[in-house]
């Protein structure tokens, strides 16, 4: 049943009098300690039809020979559910029941005082609200407070604007191709011109930056990553040209900025706090690893973006599927017993389809997206199974598999696979692409064709993938800035993206020796605190059973843990940008928990308790609670600042909590200002650069 809202009477099936709970025929009495006792307001009353009440009063007057006082007689129109305006109070609730004789005109049969009408079965709406409460959803018709909704957008938008400025200002610097831009930018330009990746002449980079593209040939180049990220780079080149860094870095800057907005909105929904959502967006905006890769045209920022979009869609599906489950199951139960014990089917889950598209695009950037498909798919299955168990479906495991897992798999995995296949459209439609004619050439020569039962185009595509797989698993060439994934969480060996030789002249910085460098190192305040917070997060996930903590750990599991199995090959710390959103969420979650804003499931009061504590209105007795506790007093309406801290306005952080927040966020912002020159390639003195090398392994 729906919990009572502030200012309304309790539900008719709510029992506060223990005696009434034991004896259904007894009229419940006001609590002796209740503020309503003796005040003419019965917290729980029997529902007696109006006609029956009239007969009851007449019978009592005839038996006692008295006339009821006028102020005790309830009007006939009060029939129906008990309300504070029209309470139904028996005349003598403590009078012992008298035996009722045979029915005669002089002695009509009446129900004894305290008798209740047969309980009516709950409606589909009541059932649905009860199920929504079990699933952690708001009741039907409940809406987020407008002030909280405004804060939930205003804060994230402001930090997104800040992120955009930091990523777009002076984007053309450095004005040459840096680090692996030498591969992906030229390949993106080639796809615009040829439709596939062509080979470039040696030392083509200086001419390319000046607008000389004569080094491109029509011979297909062997590339080891799919094409989605390069098509996104090509879109920026198409808009602003290939002869400037702003053109070939625009797409990275745009998706880096958008990812700040997505993460901030995600955190706002997850934690029910615009403050924490804004904090998460701000921390991502000022992280050095995310910033440098948003200003450099590599592939990993696009991988991070599409995985984050996929997770956003998975979260929306969680809300949608639970609301659909509550509605359909309530309709089933209201209609009566059904033969199918597995619960209702949910229909097409379009948010999961959208997630499949996004994750398919992530795989089309780098194959690392496959891990996100697997981990997020398992997470959806666990959520579905837990939801059906929460609403009382038996057997819940079988229901989770057949009604949750299988449909979710169909909506997510095949869609991701088909999307990935579609990203190769240009390769399929251009006969000169690398290995495009491999199977056809073998067949024409009369040589045996492996997997000859496949169409030649698909067979050649599969053979190309086998070659890519061999490359990725056997890449062991040494590099000065390669790193071990075990050190990524602490940023022990960041990647130097840019170090020009010769160095800028002394007059460029006013010192004897000048440095102009781009170091892809994360904000140490964020990463080091998040490494410690990760331990707390694991504890909260296990002991607190908080699904949000497990979601953040799933991000680590999808984008970080697989790299531990590739420690033998040449890999770099800048790959960690793919999971930097979950580093930020981890720190934000633990920070919010320490401030008392993030409440674990076992600590969070039931929704109606929280509303009773913060609802506006005059002070006085609040609505009765389902567990028989005294009604809570009505509190003043939350302030606008309180709605920024939490959606319900019920949280008031202590001064120490605000101090903790200020120290963490303030240090992160100060660190961003301090490291800005080496994140963006500013010319500084060697001493100033050396001052920012906090660890010997950063050099």
Long-range contacts (C-beta under 8 A, 24 or more apart in sequence): 1-122, 1-126, 1-129, 1-130, 2-125, 2-126, 2-129, 2-130, 2-139, 3-133, 3-139, 3-606, 3-607, 3-608, 3-626, 4-608, 4-623, 4-624, 5-608, 5-611, 5-623, 6-611, 6-612, 6-615, 6-617, 6-622, 6-623, 6-634, 7-615, 7-617, 7-623, 8-83, 8-84, 8-623, 9-81, 9-82, 9-83, 9-84, 9-623, 10-43, 10-44, 10-623, 10-624, 12-47, 12-81, 12-82, 12-119, 13-119, 14-44, 14-624, 14-626, 15-44, 15-628, 16-43, 16-44, 16-624, 16-628, 17-44, 20-44, 24-116, 25-112, 25-114, 25-115, 25-116, 26-114, 27-90, 27-93, 27-113, 27-114, 29-93, 31-630, 33-630, 34-621, 34-630, 34-631, 35-620, 35-621, 35-630, 35-631, 36-621, 36-631, 40-87, 40-89, 41-84, 41-87, 42-82, 42-87, 42-88, 42-89, 43-624, 43-631, 44-82, 44-624, 45-82, 45-87, 45-88, 45-89, 46-88, 46-90, 46-114, 46-115, 46-116, 46-117, 47-80, 47-81, 47-82, 47-88, 47-116, 47-117, 48-79, 48-88, 48-111, 48-115, 48-116, 48-117, 49-79, 49-117, 50-76, 50-77, 50-78, 50-79, 51-76, 51-79, 52-110, 52-111, 52-117, 53-79, 53-88, 55-108, 55-110, 56-91, 56-110, 56-111, 56-113, 57-91, 59-108, 59-110, 60-91, 60-92, 60-113, 63-98, 90-114, 121-334, 122-334, 123-334, 124-330, 124-331, 124-333, 124-334, 125-330, 127-329, 127-330, 127-333, 127-334, 128-326, 128-327, 128-330, 128-331, 130-330, 131-325, 131-326, 131-329, 131-330, 131-391, 132-322, 132-323, 132-326, 133-606, 133-607, 134-390, 134-391, 135-322, 135-323, 135-325, 135-326, 135-387, 135-390, 135-391, 136-322, 137-319, 137-322, 137-323, 137-326, 138-607, 139-607, 144-647, 145-643, 145-647, 145-648, 145-649, 147-640, 147-643, 148-274, 148-643, 148-644, 148-646, 148-647, 148-648, 148-649, 151-274, 151-640, 151-643, 151-644, 152-265, 152-268, 152-269, 152-274, 152-277, 152-647, 153-265, 154-274, 155-264, 155-268, 155-274, 155-275, 155-277, 155-278, 155-281, 155-644, 156-260, 156-261, 156-264, 156-265, 156-268, 156-274, 156-277, 156-278, 156-281, 157-261, 158-278, 159-260, 159-264, 159-278, 159-281, 159-282, 159-285, 160-257, 160-258, 160-260, 160-261, 160-264, 160-281, 160-285, 162-282, 162-285, 163-256, 163-257, 163-260, 163-281, 163-284, 163-285, 164-253, 164-257, 166-285, 166-286, 166-291, 167-253, 167-256, 167-257, 167-291, 167-294, 167-295, 168-253, 168-257, 170-680, 171-245, 171-246, 171-249, 171-250, 171-253, 171-295, 172-244, 172-245, 172-246, 173-245, 173-680, 173-681, 174-245, 174-498, 174-500, 174-516, 174-518, 174-681, 175-209, 175-244, 175-245, 176-205, 176-206, 176-209, 176-245, 177-205, 177-208, 177-209, 178-296, 178-497, 178-498, 178-518, 179-296, 179-298, 179-495, 179-497, 179-498, 180-298, 181-248, 181-296, 181-297, 181-298, 183-223, 184-229, 184-230, 184-233, 184-297, 184-298, 184-299, 185-233, 185-237, 185-242, 185-248, 185-297, 186-216, 187-221, 187-223, 187-230, 188-230, 188-231, 188-233, 188-234, 188-237, 188-248, 188-297, 189-213, 189-216, 189-234, 189-237, 189-242, 189-248, 190-216, 190-221, 191-227, 191-230, 191-231, 191-234, 191-426, 192-234, 192-237, 192-238, 194-218, 194-430, 194-432, 195-426, 195-429, 195-430, 195-433, 196-220, 196-426, 196-427, 196-430, 196-432, 196-433, 196-434, 197-221, 197-223, 197-227, 197-230, 197-433, 197-434, 208-242, 209-243, 209-245, 210-243, 211-241, 211-242, 211-243, 213-242, 218-432, 220-432, 220-433, 220-434, 220-435, 220-436, 221-434, 222-434, 222-467, 223-434, 224-468, 224-471, 224-472, 225-299, 225-365, 225-366, 225-367, 225-468, 226-363, 226-364, 226-365, 226-366, 226-367, 226-420, 226-423, 226-424, 227-364, 227-423, 227-424, 227-426, 227-427, 228-302, 228-306, 228-361, 228-364, 228-365, 228-423, 229-299, 229-302, 229-303, 229-364, 229-365, 229-366, 230-299, 231-426, 232-302, 233-297, 248-297, 249-295, 249-296, 249-297, 251-297, 251-302, 252-293, 252-294, 252-295, 252-296, 252-297, 252-298, 252-301, 252-302, 253-294, 253-295, 255-294, 255-301, 255-302, 255-305, 256-290, 256-291, 256-293, 256-294, 256-295, 256-301, 256-305, 257-294, 258-305, 259-284, 259-290, 259-304, 259-305, 259-308, 259-581, 260-284, 260-285, 262-308, 262-309, 262-312, 263-308, 263-581, 263-584, 263-585, 265-312, 266-308, 266-311, 266-312, 266-315, 266-585, 267-585, 267-588, 269-315, 270-315, 270-548, 270-551, 270-585, 270-589, 271-548, 271-588, 271-589, 271-592, 271-597, 271-598, 272-646, 272-647, 272-648, 273-592, 273-597, 273-598, 273-645, 273-646, 273-647, 273-651, 274-643, 274-644, 274-645, 274-647, 275-597, 275-644, 275-645, 275-646, 276-588, 276-591, 276-592, 276-597, 276-598, 279-588, 279-591, 279-592, 279-661, 279-665, 280-584, 280-585, 280-588, 282-665, 282-668, 282-669, 283-523, 283-526, 283-584, 283-587, 283-588, 283-665, 283-668, 284-580, 284-581, 284-584, 286-523, 286-526, 286-668, 286-669, 286-671, 286-672, 287-522, 287-523, 287-526, 287-527, 287-580, 287-583, 287-584, 287-672, 288-519, 288-520, 288-521, 288-522, 288-523, 288-672, 288-675, 288-679, 289-491, 289-494, 289-520, 289-521, 289-522, 289-523, 289-573, 289-574, 289-576, 289-577, 289-580, 290-522, 290-577, 290-580, 291-679, 291-680, 292-497, 292-518, 292-519, 292-520, 292-521, 292-574, 292-679, 292-680, 293-520, 293-574, 293-577, 295-679, 295-680, 296-497, 296-518, 296-520, 298-574, 299-365, 299-366, 300-366, 300-574, 300-575, 300-577, 300-578, 301-577, 302-365, 303-362, 303-365, 303-366, 303-368, 303-369, 303-578, 304-559, 304-577, 304-578, 304-579, 304-580, 304-581, 306-358, 306-359, 306-361, 306-362, 306-365, 306-369, 307-358, 307-359, 307-362, 307-369, 307-372, 307-558, 307-559, 307-578, 308-581, 309-358, 310-355, 310-356, 310-358, 310-359, 310-362, 310-372, 310-376, 311-355, 311-372, 311-376, 311-551, 311-555, 313-351, 313-352, 313-354, 313-355, 313-358, 314-351, 314-352, 314-355, 314-376, 314-379, 314-380, 315-551, 316-351, 317-349, 317-351, 317-352, 317-355, 317-380, 318-380, 318-383, 320-349, 320-351, 321-346, 321-349, 321-351, 321-384, 321-387, 322-387, 325-387, 325-388, 325-391, 326-391, 329-391, 329-393, 341-393, 341-394, 341-395, 341-399, 342-393, 342-395, 342-398, 342-399, 342-402, 342-403, 343-388, 343-391, 343-393, 343-399, 343-403, 344-403, 345-403, 345-407, 346-403, 346-404, 346-407, 348-411, 349-407, 349-408, 349-411, 352-380, 352-408, 352-411, 352-412, 352-415, 353-411, 353-412, 353-415, 355-412, 356-411, 356-412, 356-413, 356-414, 356-415, 356-416, 356-419, 357-415, 357-416, 357-419, 359-412, 359-416, 359-419, 360-415, 360-416, 360-417, 360-418, 360-419, 360-420, 360-422, 360-423, 361-419, 361-420, 361-423, 363-416, 363-419, 363-420, 364-419, 364-420, 364-423, 364-424, 367-468, 367-472, 368-559, 368-562, 368-575, 368-578, 371-557, 371-558, 371-559, 371-562, 372-558, 372-559, 373-412, 373-413, 373-416, 374-558, 375-554, 375-557, 375-558, 376-412, 376-554, 376-558, 377-408, 377-409, 377-412, 377-413, 379-550, 379-551, 379-554, 380-404, 380-408, 380-412, 381-405, 381-408, 381-409, 383-547, 384-408, 386-547, 424-461, 427-461, 428-457, 428-461, 434-464, 435-460, 435-463, 435-464, 435-467, 436-460, 438-463, 438-464, 439-463, 472-569, 473-569, 474-569, 475-569, 475-570, 476-568, 476-569, 476-570, 477-570, 478-570, 479-570, 479-572, 481-572, 481-573, 482-570, 482-571, 482-572, 483-571, 483-572, 483-573, 484-567, 485-560, 485-563, 485-564, 485-566, 485-567, 485-571, 486-564, 486-567, 487-573, 488-560, 488-563, 488-573, 488-575, 488-576, 489-527, 489-530, 489-531, 489-534, 489-560, 489-583, 490-527, 490-528, 490-531, 491-521, 491-522, 491-524, 491-527, 491-528, 491-573, 491-576, 492-573, 492-695, 492-697, 493-573, 493-697, 493-698, 494-519, 494-520, 494-521, 494-522, 494-573, 494-574, 494-698, 495-519, 495-520, 495-572, 495-573, 495-574, 496-520, 497-574, 498-681, 504-683, 508-683, 509-683, 509-684, 509-685, 509-688, 510-685, 511-685, 511-686, 511-687, 512-685, 512-686, 513-685, 513-686, 514-683, 514-684, 514-685, 514-686, 515-683, 515-684, 515-685, 515-686, 515-688, 515-689, 516-681, 516-682, 516-683, 516-684, 517-678, 517-681, 517-689, 518-678, 518-679, 518-680, 518-681, 519-678, 519-679, 519-698, 520-573, 520-574, 521-573, 521-675, 521-678, 521-679, 521-698, 522-576, 522-580, 522-583, 523-668, 523-671, 523-672, 523-675, 524-671, 524-694, 525-664, 525-667, 525-668, 525-671, 526-583, 526-584, 526-587, 526-668, 526-671, 527-583, 529-587, 529-664, 530-583, 530-584, 530-586, 530-587, 533-586, 533-587, 533-589, 533-590, 533-591, 534-586, 536-590, 536-593, 537-586, 537-589, 537-590, 540-589, 540-590, 540-593, 540-600, 544-600, 544-601, 544-602, 545-600, 545-601, 545-602, 546-600, 546-601, 548-589, 548-598, 549-589, 552-582, 552-585, 552-586, 552-589, 555-579, 555-581, 555-582, 555-585, 556-582, 556-586, 587-664, 591-660, 591-661, 591-664, 594-657, 594-660, 595-653, 595-657, 595-658, 595-660, 595-661, 596-651, 596-653, 596-654, 596-657, 597-645, 597-646, 597-651, 597-653, 597-657, 610-648, 610-650, 611-648, 613-650, 614-638, 614-648, 614-649, 614-650
